[in-house]
Amino acid sequence: MRVLGVETSTLAGGVALLDDERVVGEYLLDISLTHSERLMVAIDRVLGDARWDLGDVDALAVAVGPGSFTGLRIGLGTVKGLALARALPIAAVPTLDAMAAGLPFAAFPVCPVIAARKDEVYTSLYRWSGAEMCREWEYLALRPDELAARLSEATIVLGAAGRTVRSPHARPAPAARRGPSAACVAQLGLERARRGETVDAGQLLPLYLRPSEAEVKHRGVAVA
């Protein structure tokens, strides 16, 4: 099965192609250009370099959050358009799951951390079960000091926002393994697609743990 994976939850967005278990190509760019400026360019480039076109793809995988509201809207909107163009199934992959999946076989628990608004972070905790990374916490939005208080043993911390978690138990991951990976999104998406756990474009929704600023202003309430 051939899968195109898209990750736009953070500034370091990317796309990847998988041909079953083989990573055919991956594009990552952590710069200030917006995803709207570079996402379709990246998709066209990775497909072209692999000598594929969209007709060669069997399924799409996309990181659905939590993460940047704007980035997720762009990523999910792009994937919906591609899915409608070719009637492709979509595997929705939580961003924190994909980050943790980049460190299989870890002896310590793994804690991905993504910056949120209002001085909070998005996070959860994972542990290698011998076969897969298993999530032990709910998906959370909380302050870095609250997260630090939850860490009771040596824990590998992922994500650029991990540096805000000041705990003697935090063990920062190497830079190359720290951020979200479109290849990991594609891999988890491949597994979901094989199990039939896909949605169509009309069913694809972001995973938000808190309302966007636009929603807050519309409701006339303050975000806690």
C-alpha positions in Angstrom: 0.0 0.0 0.0 1.3 3.4 -1.0 0.6 6.3 1.5 1.1 10.0 1.4 1.6 11.5 4.9 1.1 15.1 5.8 2.2 16.8 9.0 1.4 20.5 9.7 0.8 20.5 13.5 3.8 22.7 14.2 6.1 25.1 12.3 8.3 22.1 11.3 5.8 20.6 8.8 6.5 17.9 6.2 5.3 15.3 3.8 6.4 11.7 3.3 5.7 8.8 1.0 5.6 5.2 2.1 5.5 2.1 -0.1 4.4 -0.5 2.4 7.2 -0.5 5.0 9.7 1.5 2.8 10.0 5.3 3.2 10.3 6.4 -0.4 10.7 10.1 0.4 10.3 12.7 3.1 10.4 16.5 3.1 10.9 18.5 6.2 11.3 22.3 6.5 11.4 24.1 9.9 11.4 27.8 8.8 9.1 30.8 9.1 7.3 30.2 5.7 3.6 29.4 6.3 2.3 26.0 5.4 0.0 27.6 2.9 3.1 28.8 1.0 5.0 25.5 1.0 2.7 22.5 1.6 1.5 21.9 -2.0 5.0 22.7 -3.3 6.4 20.0 -0.9 3.8 17.5 -2.0 4.4 18.1 -5.7 8.2 17.9 -5.1 8.2 14.6 -3.1 5.8 13.0 -5.6 7.8 14.2 -8.5 11.1 13.1 -7.1 9.7 9.6 -6.4 8.2 9.6 -10.0 4.8 9.1 -8.6 1.6 11.1 -9.1 -1.5 11.2 -6.9 -3.0 8.3 -8.9 -0.2 6.1 -7.5 -1.3 6.7 -3.9 -3.7 4.3 -2.2 -4.4 6.3 1.0 -3.6 9.6 2.7 -2.5 10.0 6.3 -2.6 13.4 8.1 -1.7 14.6 11.6 -4.9 15.9 13.1 -3.5 17.6 16.2 -3.3 18.9 18.8 -1.2 21.7 17.5 -1.3 24.9 15.6 -4.9 25.8 14.7 -3.8 27.5 11.5 -1.4 24.7 10.5 -4.0 22.0 11.1 -6.6 23.8 9.1 -4.2 24.1 6.2 -3.1 20.5 6.4 -6.5 19.0 6.8 -8.0 21.2 4.1 -5.3 20.2 1.7 -5.7 16.5 2.4 -9.5 16.8 2.1 -9.0 18.3 -1.4 -6.6 15.5 -2.5 -9.0 12.9 -1.1 -11.9 14.3 -3.0 -9.9 14.6 -6.2 -9.0 10.8 -6.2 -11.6 9.3 -3.9 -8.9 8.3 -1.4 -9.4 7.1 2.1 -7.9 9.2 4.9 -6.2 7.9 8.1 -6.4 10.5 10.9 -3.3 10.3 13.1 -3.0 12.2 16.5 0.1 14.3 16.4 1.3 13.2 19.8 1.0 9.5 18.8 3.1 10.1 15.7 5.8 11.9 17.8 6.0 9.1 20.3 6.1 6.5 17.5 9.5 7.9 16.4 11.1 6.4 19.5 10.1 2.7 19.6 12.0 0.3 21.9 12.7 3.2 24.3 13.6 1.9 27.8 12.1 5.1 29.4 8.6 6.5 29.0 8.2 9.1 26.2 6.5 12.4 26.6 5.9 14.5 23.4 5.3 18.2 24.1 3.8 20.8 21.7 3.5 24.5 22.4 0.0 25.8 22.9 -1.4 29.2 23.5 -1.8 30.9 26.9 1.5 29.5 28.2 0.3 25.9 28.0 1.6 22.8 26.2 -0.2 19.8 24.6 1.2 16.5 25.9 0.6 12.9 26.8 2.8 10.0 28.0 3.7 6.8 26.2 5.5 3.6 27.0 6.9 0.8 24.8 4.9 -2.3 25.4 7.1 -4.7 23.5 5.1 -4.3 20.4 4.0 -0.7 20.2 4.0 2.7 21.9 1.0 2.6 24.3 -0.5 5.9 25.6 -0.9 6.1 29.4 -2.4 9.6 29.8 -5.2 11.4 28.1 -4.3 14.1 25.6 -3.7 17.1 27.8 -3.4 20.9 27.7 -1.6 22.2 30.8 1.1 24.4 32.0 4.7 23.2 31.7 5.1 23.3 35.5 2.1 21.1 35.9 3.6 18.7 33.4 6.9 18.7 35.2 5.1 17.8 38.4 3.6 14.8 36.7 6.9 13.3 35.7 7.9 10.8 38.5 10.7 8.9 36.7 13.3 9.4 34.0 11.3 10.4 30.9 12.3 11.2 27.3 10.9 14.5 26.3 10.1 15.3 22.7 9.3 18.5 20.9 10.6 22.0 20.7 8.4 23.0 23.6 10.0 20.3 25.8 12.6 22.8 26.9 9.9 24.5 28.9 9.5 21.4 31.1 11.9 21.9 33.9 12.1 18.6 35.8 15.0 16.5 37.0 13.3 13.6 35.3 13.2 15.1 31.8 15.7 13.7 29.3 15.6 15.7 26.1 15.6 13.6 22.9 18.3 14.3 20.2 17.4 17.1 17.8 16.9 14.6 14.9 14.3 12.8 16.9 12.7 15.7 18.7 10.0 17.0 16.3 6.9 15.7 14.5 7.7 13.4 11.5 5.6 13.1 8.4 7.1 9.6 7.9 5.8 8.5 11.3 2.4 10.0 10.5 2.4 8.0 7.2 3.5 4.8 9.1 0.7 5.0 11.7 -1.7 5.9 8.8 -0.6 2.8 6.9 -1.3 0.7 9.9 -4.7 2.3 10.4 -5.6 2.0 6.7 -4.7 -1.7 6.7 -7.2 -2.2 9.6 -9.8 -0.3 7.8 -9.7 2.7 10.2 -10.1 5.5 7.7 -12.5 8.3 7.1 -13.7 10.2 4.0 -13.1 13.9 3.5 -16.4 14.9 5.0 -15.6 13.0 8.3 -12.1 14.4 8.8 -11.9 16.6 11.8 -9.0 18.2 13.8 -8.2 17.1 17.4 -8.5 20.3 19.3 -8.0 20.3 23.1 -9.0 23.9 23.6 -10.9 26.5 21.4 -9.2 28.7 18.9 -8.9 32.4 19.5 -11.5 33.0 16.8 -13.9 30.7 18.6 -13.3 32.4 21.9 -14.0 35.9 20.5 -17.1 34.6 18.7 -18.4 33.1 22.0 -17.4 36.2 24.0 -15.7 34.1 26.7 -12.1 33.9 28.0 -9.9 30.9 27.6 -8.9 29.3 30.9 
